[in-house]
């Protein structure tokens, strides 16, 4: 599963916050909800977050093996 806990640490260390992401950068509340609940986001959104926060993908998400992962 993809875990977005690194995102919250990166956001805390950044001058940005929930308010600026939604008001200044026009990120939707539903996107932030999805991050908070480890739900899928698009790679476009990932790109936008990396650009806004001046960070790498691994500063936003990490892969954690899970029993609920889809079998291949």
KOLFIVEX-829833 format. One record per residue: residue number from 1; residue in three letters; x, z, y of N, C-alpha, C in turn. Coordinates in Angstrom, 3 decimals. Example, Ala and Ser with C-alpha at 12.3 -4.5 7.8 and 13.67 -1.06 7.14 Angstrom:
! residues 2
[rec 1,ALA,[13.190,7.800,-5.690],[12.300,7.800,-4.500],[13.200,7.800,-3.300]];
[rec 2,SER,[12.850,7.080,-2.250],[13.670,7.140,-1.060],[12.900,7.870,0.030]];
END
This chain:
! residues 72
[rec 1,UNK,[0.831,0.000,-1.177],[0.000,0.000,0.000],[0.874,0.000,1.237]];
[rec 2,UNK,[0.344,-0.521,2.298],[1.050,-0.520,3.573],[0.655,0.750,4.321]];
[rec 3,UNK,[1.676,1.472,4.757],[1.480,2.742,5.476],[1.923,2.546,6.922]];
[rec 4,UNK,[1.064,2.910,7.855],[1.363,2.725,9.271],[1.817,4.004,9.966]];
[rec 5,UNK,[2.212,5.021,9.220],[2.669,6.250,9.876],[3.891,6.024,10.777]];
[rec 6,UNK,[4.795,5.072,10.463],[5.896,4.838,11.401],[5.408,4.383,12.789]];
[rec 7,UNK,[4.259,3.702,12.825],[3.709,3.245,14.101],[3.475,4.414,15.047]];
[rec 8,UNK,[2.896,5.484,14.538],[2.554,6.632,15.391],[3.808,7.322,15.922]];
[rec 9,UNK,[4.853,7.371,15.119],[6.129,7.936,15.586],[6.745,7.040,16.655]];
[rec 10,UNK,[6.684,5.737,16.436],[7.214,4.786,17.412],[6.422,4.861,18.708]];
[rec 11,UNK,[5.107,4.958,18.590],[4.263,5.056,19.777],[4.568,6.334,20.553]];
[rec 12,UNK,[4.751,7.446,19.861],[5.080,8.716,20.519],[6.396,8.627,21.291]];
[rec 13,UNK,[7.351,7.880,20.767],[8.671,7.756,21.398],[8.685,6.710,22.523]];
[rec 14,UNK,[7.599,6.003,22.676],[7.507,4.915,23.641],[6.798,5.389,24.913]];
[rec 15,UNK,[6.988,4.663,26.026],[6.216,4.993,27.235],[4.748,4.564,27.121]];
[rec 16,UNK,[4.433,3.797,26.094],[3.046,3.358,25.868],[2.269,4.453,25.141]];
[rec 17,UNK,[0.942,4.351,25.192],[0.072,5.269,24.459],[-1.225,4.535,24.116]];
[rec 18,UNK,[-2.135,5.242,23.457],[-3.410,4.639,23.041],[-4.095,3.985,24.241]];
[rec 19,UNK,[-4.116,4.688,25.372],[-4.789,4.187,26.571],[-4.153,2.896,27.072]];
[rec 20,UNK,[-2.826,2.863,27.209],[-2.181,1.650,27.721],[-2.293,0.490,26.740]];
[rec 21,UNK,[-2.275,0.795,25.443],[-2.449,-0.289,24.464],[-3.811,-0.949,24.622]];
[rec 22,UNK,[-4.837,-0.144,24.875],[-6.181,-0.717,24.994],[-6.459,-1.292,26.375]];
[rec 23,UNK,[-6.040,-0.620,27.418],[-6.372,-1.072,28.783],[-5.379,-2.091,29.336]];
[rec 24,UNK,[-4.106,-1.808,29.238],[-3.087,-2.692,29.815],[-2.803,-3.900,28.922]];
[rec 25,UNK,[-2.742,-3.663,27.605],[-2.368,-4.725,26.672],[-3.569,-5.304,25.915]];
[rec 26,UNK,[-4.764,-4.820,26.216],[-6.023,-5.351,25.676],[-6.090,-5.324,24.147]];
[rec 27,UNK,[-5.504,-4.307,23.553],[-5.599,-4.117,22.106],[-6.960,-3.455,21.831]];
[rec 28,UNK,[-7.636,-3.891,20.818],[-8.968,-3.358,20.565],[-8.906,-1.966,19.931]];
[rec 29,UNK,[-9.956,-1.200,20.175],[-10.067,0.128,19.557],[-10.122,-0.007,18.042]];
[rec 30,UNK,[-10.738,-1.081,17.564],[-10.839,-1.273,16.111],[-9.469,-1.507,15.479]];
[rec 31,UNK,[-8.572,-2.166,16.200],[-7.211,-2.361,15.686],[-6.500,-1.025,15.544]];
[rec 32,UNK,[-6.615,-0.183,16.557],[-5.978,1.129,16.496],[-6.632,1.994,15.417]];
[rec 33,UNK,[-7.933,1.853,15.241],[-8.629,2.549,14.160],[-8.064,2.106,12.810]];
[rec 34,UNK,[-7.857,0.792,12.657],[-7.329,0.256,11.397],[-5.928,0.802,11.125]];
[rec 35,UNK,[-5.100,0.893,12.152],[-3.767,1.462,11.993],[-3.850,2.931,11.576]];
[rec 36,UNK,[-4.738,3.650,12.212],[-4.895,5.083,11.933],[-5.333,5.334,10.493]];
[rec 37,UNK,[-6.112,4.400,9.941],[-6.663,4.567,8.599],[-5.976,3.675,7.554]];
[rec 38,UNK,[-4.778,3.197,7.868],[-3.983,2.371,6.952],[-4.759,1.185,6.387]];
[rec 39,UNK,[-5.504,0.527,7.253],[-6.225,-0.677,6.862],[-5.435,-1.897,7.333]];
[rec 40,UNK,[-5.729,-3.045,6.758],[-4.986,-4.263,7.068],[-5.090,-4.656,8.538]];
[rec 41,UNK,[-3.979,-5.149,9.065],[-3.959,-5.783,10.379],[-3.273,-7.136,10.202]];
[rec 42,UNK,[-3.480,-8.012,11.152],[-2.892,-9.350,11.049],[-1.423,-9.333,11.465]];
[rec 43,UNK,[-0.715,-10.367,11.059],[0.674,-10.491,11.473],[0.765,-10.798,12.965]];
[rec 44,UNK,[-0.250,-11.406,13.532],[-0.279,-11.625,14.981],[-0.311,-10.279,15.687]];
[rec 45,UNK,[-1.132,-9.370,15.184],[-1.194,-8.028,15.761],[0.138,-7.313,15.585]];
[rec 46,UNK,[0.743,-7.459,14.418],[2.055,-6.856,14.176],[3.065,-7.407,15.182]];
[rec 47,UNK,[3.046,-8.715,15.401],[3.930,-9.346,16.372],[3.687,-8.778,17.777]];
[rec 48,UNK,[2.424,-8.653,18.156],[2.086,-8.109,19.472],[2.598,-6.679,19.632]];
[rec 49,UNK,[2.417,-5.866,18.602],[2.881,-4.479,18.666],[4.402,-4.408,18.782]];
[rec 50,UNK,[5.101,-5.234,18.033],[6.569,-5.258,18.117],[7.021,-5.671,19.514]];
[rec 51,UNK,[6.336,-6.636,20.085],[6.677,-7.098,21.437],[6.396,-6.004,22.464]];
[rec 52,UNK,[5.235,-5.385,22.382],[4.841,-4.344,23.342],[5.753,-3.127,23.243]];
[rec 53,UNK,[6.044,-2.704,22.017],[6.813,-1.474,21.806],[8.325,-1.721,21.711]];
[rec 54,UNK,[8.737,-2.993,21.787],[10.163,-3.348,21.691],[10.784,-2.740,20.434]];
[rec 55,UNK,[10.181,-3.076,19.290],[10.643,-2.486,18.036],[10.624,-3.524,16.913]];
[rec 56,UNK,[11.041,-3.095,15.748],[11.051,-3.933,14.552],[9.823,-3.610,13.706]];
[rec 57,UNK,[9.508,-4.507,12.783],[8.348,-4.314,11.906],[8.435,-2.977,11.171]];
[rec 58,UNK,[9.608,-2.613,10.696],[9.744,-1.358,9.945],[9.511,-0.125,10.822]];
[rec 59,UNK,[9.467,-0.311,12.144],[9.120,0.790,13.036],[7.606,0.962,13.142]];
[rec 60,UNK,[6.866,0.047,12.533],[5.401,0.087,12.579],[4.799,0.319,11.201]];
[rec 61,UNK,[5.389,-0.272,10.171],[4.798,-0.198,8.833],[5.868,-0.048,7.768]];
[rec 62,UNK,[5.434,0.501,6.639],[6.306,0.593,5.468],[5.456,0.388,4.221]];
[rec 63,UNK,[6.093,-0.109,3.181],[5.401,-0.293,1.904],[5.644,0.926,1.029]];
[rec 64,UNK,[4.563,1.453,0.481],[4.637,2.568,-0.462],[3.911,2.129,-1.728]];
[rec 65,UNK,[4.613,2.082,-2.868],[3.938,1.714,-4.116],[2.750,2.650,-4.384]];
[rec 66,UNK,[1.687,2.077,-4.904],[0.479,2.854,-5.137],[-0.235,2.369,-6.393]];
[rec 67,UNK,[-0.908,3.273,-7.063],[-1.707,2.912,-8.233],[-2.905,2.041,-7.870]];
[rec 68,UNK,[-3.274,2.031,-6.593],[-4.413,1.230,-6.168],[-4.013,-0.175,-5.736]];
[rec 69,UNK,[-2.708,-0.502,-5.803],[-2.270,-1.861,-5.492],[-2.907,-2.850,-6.468]];
[rec 70,UNK,[-3.203,-4.029,-5.965],[-3.794,-5.083,-6.792],[-2.779,-5.515,-7.844]];
[rec 71,UNK,[-3.248,-5.645,-9.091],[-2.375,-6.128,-10.166],[-2.167,-7.623,-9.991]];
[rec 72,UNK,[-0.963,-8.066,-10.282],[-0.655,-9.483,-10.179],[-0.744,-10.152,-11.534]];
END
